[in-house]
Amino acid sequence: MMNGNVSVSVIVPTYRRTTDLARCLRALEAQYRRADEIVVVARSSDTETLAWLDAYRASVPAAALKIALVEEAGVVAAYNRGLDTAAGRLMCFCDDDAAPKPDWIDRIVRAFMRDPALGGFGGRDIVHERGTILEGARSVVGVVRWYGRAIGNHHLGTGGPREVQVLKGVNMAFRREAVDTLRFDARLLGGGAQVHCEMAFCLDVLRRGWTLVYDPALVVDHYPAPRSDEDQRYTFNDNAFYNASFNLRLIMCEHLSPIGRRAFVAYASLIGNRADPGFVRALLLALGGEGIVLALRKWRVGLRAMRAAWQQAMH
């Protein structure tokens, strides 16, 4: 079991969001239990952010802030650079467009101290979107069914702490011993968000025999900012949709059992979900007003992604 002097690193990837980053760092400064270091991962080409960080660093203790540079686009490279740089026994992740509550680090430390089998710990992100807060309550959070249906709901979780299979990148932490040399999967597609990358990472931590716990009392305020690539939050883009579909399918093809893998192919191709529909769901979405052309377009892109992911996984 850890002692109370455990060191904590907070990893914050950022790209051209200095206003959001300032809010995030202010929230980290206001923690009851301060981080031993904050690792801000920035692109070497992002001169605006680097200039802002140079000015910010002059106002904080030199040891408290590390600036790690990355050449490649995408959050996977940034996460991995953060892991390579962080020195803490606990490595916490927070997006630059989020602001942890003041007890965030304190809750993380206490959770890991209580449970020596705990490999990863995460919580709820309260989503502030278009001037409102996304409301709702869900008891099932962070689950991957045996046939590959993934259930998120991290932003709506209620109840007490519970074991899960997936944590959300905006609000998660890992024990160094659980992560060791593990890194986020660089094969995943996307030039920015690289959707589902934390799912692959979390499932790998579970494979190593550690547990993951989600606690809705561990809270960050999340102010989703515009993304820097083609994967924008409110518009459809073929490339972004393909990338997210490919990532999910590759993860499922590699982590499910042989029976589950085949069931997933059928489930994803025929049913799927609203964001990534199979054929039947696409027809229902069309009847519900989305439009037959767009609904079937999503289904066809998903089929292409399935073929590519299956080939990659079986290679």
Secondary structure, 3 states (H helix, E strand, C coil): CCCCCCCEEEEEECCCCHHHHHHHHHHHHCCCCCCCEEEEEEECCCHHHHHHHHHHHCCCCHHHEEEEEECCCCHHHHHHHHHHHCCCCEEEEECCCEEECCCHHHHHHHHHHHCCCEEEEEEEEEEEECCEECCCCECCCCEECCCCCEECCHHHECCCCEEECCCCCCEEEEEHHHHCCCCCCCCCCCCCCCCCHHHHHHHHHHHCCCEEEEEEEEEEEECCCCCCCCCCCCCCCHHHHHHHHHHHHHHHHHHCCHHHHHHHHHHHHHCECCCCECHHHHHHHHHCCCCHHHHHHHHHHHHHHHHHHHHHHHC
